[in-house]
Amino acid sequence: MDSTAITNNLKVTVTNRQILSIAMPITLAILIPQINMLTNSIFLGDLSIEALGNAGITGVFYLIFAVAGNGLNNSLQAVFSRYAGSGNHAAFNSILSQGIRICLQFAAAGILITWFIAPMILQPITDERSYALQIDFLKIRILGLPFLFLFQMGNAFLVSTLNSRYLMIAFAFEAGINIILDYLLIKGRHGFPAMGFNGAAVASVIAEITGFIVVIVVLYRTGLKKRYGLLKSFVYDKLITKKIVSISVPLILQYVLSVTTWL
């Protein structure tokens, strides 16, 4: 990764190429959880019809939390872009650190809801035989949420600093790892344990961890971390936090409500 290709001028001209370079990563960020869900469904459909049905319900449940990350991602991009347009790059560390703190709080809430409240939500709408399988799956699957959210925070930074091309690497790794591990873990191929339905959950969690790791590697290898002084301080910034929350809350509600209707 060549750090010399990075520019400090974050102002753009309105061209089709610039629009696509910004829009494509945003679109892919929304699609990645759904692609993982689709991949899981394909492999679980080969396992059994029951597993495929369970994958549909658990996939939508997880997607509710995943799209909340899209709301945070979009709000963080808006705040980044505002400061980038004014040339105030010194604020980038604070913006990213506040985004990380907020997303980890959301992720912790999502994990607690899944472990302790989801059983009460799913029990009335799920048959007794599938209920235990779905809860076990979700308790594993939700562990990928912090890494998905952190990946999306990195997504927001890279798009706002005109480095969205590096996101394609992370997307490719995440999707590829998910496919490979679904193939290996669900039916236990090539010496791997046959984990059945839960194998898809483990595969997706590892894929999301991989996507996050790739983004961190990109920040270091391209010199972006040093250039913008990222991850140096996580001191609470009330003003920036307020800006992120005020933009993200309406977006999160819109995304979550739209997906909740699928249940």
C-alpha positions in Angstrom: 0.0 0.0 0.0 1.6 3.2 -1.1 1.1 6.1 1.3 2.5 8.6 -1.3 -0.8 8.3 -3.2 -2.7 9.9 -0.3 -3.7 13.5 -0.6 -4.3 16.2 2.0 -6.7 18.0 -0.2 -10.1 16.6 0.7 -12.2 18.8 -1.5 -13.7 17.1 -4.5 -15.1 18.1 -7.9 -18.6 16.9 -8.8 -18.0 14.2 -11.4 -19.5 10.8 -12.1 -16.3 9.2 -10.9 -16.2 11.1 -7.6 -19.9 10.3 -7.0 -19.3 6.6 -7.6 -16.1 6.5 -5.5 -18.2 7.8 -2.5 -21.4 6.0 -3.2 -20.0 2.5 -3.9 -18.4 1.9 -0.5 -21.5 3.2 1.2 -23.6 0.8 -0.8 -21.2 -2.1 -0.1 -21.2 -1.3 3.6 -25.0 -1.8 3.6 -24.8 -4.9 1.5 -22.0 -6.8 3.3 -24.2 -8.0 6.2 -26.9 -9.0 3.7 -24.3 -10.8 1.5 -23.1 -12.7 4.6 -26.7 -13.5 5.4 -27.3 -14.7 1.9 -24.1 -16.8 1.9 -25.1 -18.5 5.2 -28.6 -19.2 3.7 -27.1 -20.9 0.6 -24.9 -23.2 2.7 -27.5 -23.9 5.4 -30.1 -24.7 2.7 -27.7 -27.5 1.7 -27.7 -28.7 5.3 -31.5 -28.9 5.8 -34.8 -27.1 5.1 -35.2 -26.5 8.8 -31.8 -24.8 9.0 -32.7 -22.6 6.0 -35.9 -21.5 7.7 -34.0 -20.7 11.0 -31.4 -18.8 9.0 -34.1 -16.5 7.7 -35.4 -15.5 11.1 -32.0 -15.2 12.8 -30.5 -13.3 9.8 -33.2 -10.7 9.9 -32.9 -10.3 13.7 -29.1 -9.7 13.3 -29.7 -7.4 10.4 -31.8 -5.1 12.6 -28.6 -4.4 14.7 -26.4 -4.3 11.6 -28.4 -1.5 9.9 -28.1 0.6 13.1 -24.4 0.6 12.3 -25.2 2.0 8.8 -26.9 5.0 10.6 -23.8 5.6 12.6 -21.6 5.2 9.6 -23.6 7.8 7.6 -23.6 10.3 10.5 -19.9 9.9 11.0 -19.3 10.5 7.3 -21.3 13.7 7.5 -19.3 15.0 10.5 -16.0 14.0 8.9 -17.0 15.6 5.6 -17.9 18.9 7.3 -14.6 19.2 9.0 -12.7 18.0 5.9 -14.4 20.6 3.8 -13.3 23.3 6.2 -9.7 21.9 6.2 -9.9 21.1 9.9 -8.1 17.7 9.8 -7.0 18.0 13.4 -10.5 17.1 14.5 -10.4 13.7 12.8 -8.9 11.8 15.7 -11.7 13.1 18.0 -14.4 12.4 15.5 -13.2 8.8 15.0 -12.7 8.2 18.7 -16.2 9.5 19.6 -17.6 7.3 16.8 -15.8 4.2 18.2 -17.0 4.9 21.7 -20.6 5.3 20.5 -20.6 2.3 18.3 -19.2 0.1 21.0 -21.9 1.3 23.4 -24.5 0.3 20.7 -22.8 -3.0 20.2 -22.8 -3.8 24.0 -26.5 -2.9 24.1 -27.1 -5.2 21.1 -25.3 -8.1 22.7 -27.2 -7.7 26.0 -30.6 -7.5 24.2 -29.8 -10.6 22.2 -28.7 -12.6 25.2 -31.4 -11.6 27.6 -34.4 -10.1 25.7 -34.3 -11.9 22.4 -35.4 -15.2 24.0 -38.6 -13.6 25.2 -39.2 -12.0 21.7 -38.5 -15.2 19.7 -40.2 -17.7 21.9 -43.8 -16.8 21.0 -43.1 -16.7 17.2 -40.9 -19.8 17.0 -41.7 -23.5 17.3 -40.2 -25.3 20.3 -37.7 -27.4 18.2 -36.3 -24.4 16.4 -36.2 -22.0 19.4 -33.2 -23.4 21.1 -31.2 -23.6 17.8 -32.0 -20.0 16.9 -31.1 -18.6 20.4 -27.8 -20.5 20.4 -27.0 -19.2 16.9 -27.8 -15.6 17.8 -25.8 -15.7 21.0 -22.8 -16.6 18.8 -23.7 -14.4 15.8 -24.1 -11.2 17.8 -20.5 -11.3 19.0 -19.5 -10.1 15.6 -21.5 -6.8 16.0 -18.7 -4.8 17.7 -16.3 -5.7 14.8 -18.9 -4.9 12.2 -19.6 -1.5 13.8 -15.8 -0.8 14.1 -15.4 -1.8 10.4 -18.2 0.7 9.5 -16.4 3.5 11.5 -13.3 2.8 9.5 -15.4 2.9 6.4 -16.7 6.3 7.2 -13.2 7.7 7.7 -11.8 6.2 4.5 -14.6 7.5 2.4 -14.4 10.9 3.9 -10.6 11.1 3.3 -11.0 10.0 -0.3 -9.4 6.6 0.3 -12.5 4.5 -0.4 -10.5 2.3 -2.8 -8.9 0.5 0.1 -12.3 -0.6 1.4 -12.7 -3.0 -1.6 -9.8 -5.0 -0.1 -11.6 -5.3 3.3 -14.9 -6.2 1.6 -13.2 -8.9 -0.5 -11.5 -10.4 2.5 -14.7 -10.4 4.6 -16.9 -12.0 1.9 -14.2 -14.5 1.0 -13.5 -15.6 4.6 -17.3 -16.0 5.2 -17.7 -18.3 2.1 -14.6 -20.4 2.9 -15.6 -20.9 6.6 -19.2 -21.6 5.8 -18.0 -24.4 3.4 -15.6 -25.8 6.1 -17.5 -25.4 9.3 -21.2 -26.2 8.6 -20.6 -29.8 7.4 -17.1 -30.2 8.8 -15.0 -30.5 5.6 -11.2 -31.0 5.4 -10.7 -31.9 9.1 -12.7 -29.0 10.5 -15.5 -29.7 13.1 -19.0 -30.2 11.8 -20.8 -27.4 13.6 -24.0 -27.4 11.7 -26.2 -24.4 12.1 -23.8 -22.7 14.5 -21.0 -23.1 12.0 -22.6 -20.3 9.9 -22.6 -18.0 13.0 -18.9 -18.7 13.7 -18.0 -18.1 10.1 -19.7 -14.7 10.0 -18.2 -13.6 13.2 -14.7 -14.5 12.0 -15.4 -12.8 8.7 -16.4 -9.6 10.5 -13.3 -9.7 12.7 -11.2 -10.1 9.5 -12.8 -7.1 7.9 -12.0 -5.0 10.9 -8.4 -6.2 11.0 -7.9 -5.4 7.3 -9.2 -1.8 7.9 -6.7 -1.4 10.8 -3.9 -2.7 8.6 -4.9 -0.2 5.9 -4.7 2.7 8.4 -1.2 1.7 9.4 0.3 0.6 6.1 -1.0 3.6 4.2 0.2 6.1 6.8 -3.3 7.4 7.4 -3.1 6.8 11.1 0.0 8.9 11.4 -1.0 11.6 8.9 -4.3 12.3 10.8 -3.1 11.4 14.3 -5.8 8.7 14.7 -6.4 6.6 17.8 -4.1 8.7 20.0 -6.8 9.9 22.4 -10.3 8.8 23.3 -11.2 11.7 25.6 -14.9 12.5 25.6 -15.8 15.4 23.3 -19.3 16.6 24.0 -19.7 18.8 20.9 -18.7 16.2 18.4 -20.6 13.4 20.2 -23.7 15.6 20.1 -23.3 16.2 16.4 -22.9 12.4 15.7 -25.9 11.5 17.8 -28.2 14.2 16.4 -27.5 13.0 12.8 -27.4 9.3 13.5 -30.6 8.8 15.6 -33.1 9.6 12.9 -31.1 7.4 10.4 -30.9 4.5 12.9 -34.6 4.7 13.6 -35.4 4.7 9.9 -33.2 1.7 9.1 -34.2 -0.3 12.1 -37.9 0.2 11.6 -37.7 -0.7 7.9 -35.9 -4.0 8.7 -38.0 -4.9 11.8 -41.1 -5.2 9.6 -39.4 -8.3 8.0 -39.8 -10.3 11.2 
